[in-house]
Amino acid sequence: MRNIKLTIEYDGSRYKGFQRLKDNDNTIQGKIESVLSKMVDETVEIIGSGRTDMGVHAYNQVANFKTNSKMSIEKMNDYLYKYLPEDIVIKDVKEVEDRFHSRYNAKRKVYLYKIDNSKYHNVFLRKYATYIDKPLNIDLMEEASKYLVGEHDFTSFASSKSKKKSNVRNIHSITINKNKDIIDIYVEGNGFLYNMVRIIVGALIDVGLNRKSPEDIKLMLEAKDRKVASDTAPAKGLYLYSVKY
């Protein structure tokens, strides 16, 4: 049996997230599995490196699946490009060793959050960036982000739906870049809790708008209470940027 690795780019605007739902296949996973199953003429279940919520996008989601098919990698790639909807593209198809597992073997993930910080919103980014009309103080946001880097208990930055045994995670870096009116926030870590990146971004936005001070981020961490942290930033600005193995 062959183990096939997929690198996937998708626009999550019209989907109910990455993970297949029992009662609805309007998910990224559901769409890909449907096409794969027809391609290899057997039931296929893909394993994703992680879930993305409704409305969240990805530049480089990674998944793998097992198959008995002898179809060449080139033909698989062509078939998937032809039959998947245009808002889902398989950027790379590769045969990997049997032990490769897209989720368990992942060492780090990088998420990108996009903010449109202009006087008038960019109509072409309205589904792909969060619009904030008031100027954000990048220096204060960078100062605040330093409190989040390192190993911490991120209970305050996790949705109540999170069911992980431990809320301790290691954030390796947070990088904030501004190019004209577009602000890109990159968050790299060894793993993330449910809505963790969006809550982190919500807190950084509060700091950038002078609603909170950089030191308040430290207090949020220490409180280990979701109620003291900021609101969750909208899903549309979030992208799974890369997965590192």
N, C-alpha and C positions, 0 to 999 in steps of 0.2 A: 504494500500500500504506500502511495506517495503522499508526502506532506508538502503542501503548496502555500507559500507566503504571498500575501497581497499587500500592496501599499495603496491606500485609498484617499482620494480627495473628494470632498462633497460639500455642497451647499445645503445646510440643514433647515433652511427656511420653511419648507413645506412638509417636513417629516416629524414624526413623533419621537425623535431621538434615534440613537444608533441601535439599541437593543431591541430585538424582535419581541412583539407583544403577542400573547396567546390569542387575543380576539381581534387583532388587526395587524395587517402586514405593511402598513404605511410607515415603515421604519427603514433605515439604511440596511440593516442586517437582513430584514425580510426581502427587500428588493434584490440584494446581491444573491442570497440563497436561492431565490426563485430562478434567477438566470443561471446560476451555477448548476442547479439540479437538472435543468433542461440540457445544459451543455454536456454534462457527463452521464446523463441518463441514470442517475441514482440520487437518493436523498442526501443532500449536503447540509451540514451545519458548520458555520464558520465561528471561530473563536476570535473575538476582538481584543485588542490590547487594553481596552477599557470602554466604559459607556460614555456617550455624550448625550446631554438632555435635548429635549425638543427645542429646535431653533439654533442649536450650537453647530458650528461648522468644523471642518478638518482640512488641513493641508496634507497631513501624512498620518492618517490612521493606519494601523497595522492589524492584519488578521491572518489566520491560517486555517486550512481545512485539509482533511484527508480524503483521498479518492483512489479508486482502482483504475481510473481512466488512463489510457496510454496516449491521450491527446498531447501534442507538443505544447511547450510553453508559449511559443509564438502564436499558435492557433487559439489557445486559451485567451491570450491577451487581445487578439483581434475580435474574438467572439464577444468577450465582455464589453469591449468598447462599442461594438455594434448594437448590442441588445440592452445595455443598461440605459436608464434615462440620462439625459444630458447633464443633469446636476449631480451625477455620481460618475467619477472616472477612476478606473484602476490604473494607477500610474506605473506600477511595476508588478510583474508576476515572476516568482522565482521558486524553484524546487529547493527545499531545505532538508536538513537531517531530520530524522523521525522524532527526535527529542525536542525539537524547537516548539515552544509554546508562546504565542504572541503576548499573553498576559503574564504568565509566571516568569518568563525570561526577561521581561522589561526591567531595566535598571533605573532609568530616569524618564520623565516626561517633561516636555516643555509646552506650556499653554501661552497663547497670545491673546491679549484683549485690546480691541481697537476702540478708540474714542474720537468722535468728530467734535472738536472744540472750536467751532466757528460761530460767527454772528448769525448766519443762516445755515440751516442743515444742508448737507450735500445730498441731493435727491438720489444719486446713484449709490450712496452708502447707507441708505435708510434701513436696509435689512441686514447690513453687515458691520455696523458700528453704532455705538451708543452716542447719541447727540447730547452734548452739554453746552449751553449757550454762554454760561459765565466762564471767564478765564480761570484756568487751573494753575496753581502754583507748583510747578514741576520740582523746584528745589525742596519744598516742604514734603512733597510726595516721596522724593528720593530719600530724604532724611527718615521719614516714617517707615519706609520699606526695610531699612536696616534692622529694625526691631524684629522683623519677621524671618530674616535669614538665619539659618541654623536649625537645630533640632528643638522642637517645642511641642507642647500639647496644644493642638489647634481646636479644642472643643468649642471655643467661642466663634470659630470660623467654619463651623460645620452645620449643615441643616439638621434639624431634629430628625429627619428621615434617615440620617446616616446610622448604619448598624454595625460599624466596625468594632472589633474587640478593643482596639487601642486607637486613640486619637493623636498619638505622637507621630509626627512626620518631620522630614528634614527638607527644608527649602534651601537649595544650593545657591540660587541667585534670583534677584528681581531686577530687571533692567527696564528703564523707562526712556523711550526715545520720542522726540517730537520733531516732526517734519511739517512745517507750516501749520496747518490746523489739525493735523492728524497725530494723535498720541498713541503709541504702541507700548503696551506693557507686557513684558515676557517674564513668566514665572516658571522656573525649573526646579523640580523636586523629585524625591524618590517615590512619591505617591501622593494622592490627593483624596480628601474626604468629599462627601457629597456637597456640591456647591461651594467648595472651599475657595477656589480661585475667584469666583464671582463675589464672594463675601469679602475677600481680601481687596479686590478692586473697589468694591463699595466703600470700604474703609479708607482707601487711598484717595478716592474721589472726595470724601468728606474732609480729609486733610487739605486737599488741593483747593477746596472751596472755603477753607478756614472755618468749617463747622466743628472740626476737631483738631487737636494739636498732634504733632508726631508722637509725643509722649503718651497720648491716649491709646495708641496702638499697643504699647507695652502693657498698659492697664487692662486692655481687652484680653490679651493673651493670659495674663495672670489670673483674671477672673474665672476663666474656664466656664463661661456662661454665654450661650448664644444671644441672650436678651440684651447683653451690654454692647454687642458689636453692631456694626452698621448694616444697612439694608443690603440685600443681594442685588448686585448689578444685573441688568437685563441679559438674557441668554444670547441675543443676536450679535453681541460684540465679541463673543468668545470663540476661539479656534483651538483645536488640538494641533499644535504646530509640528511637533516631532516626538518620536519614541526612540529612546536609546537603549541598545542591548549590549 
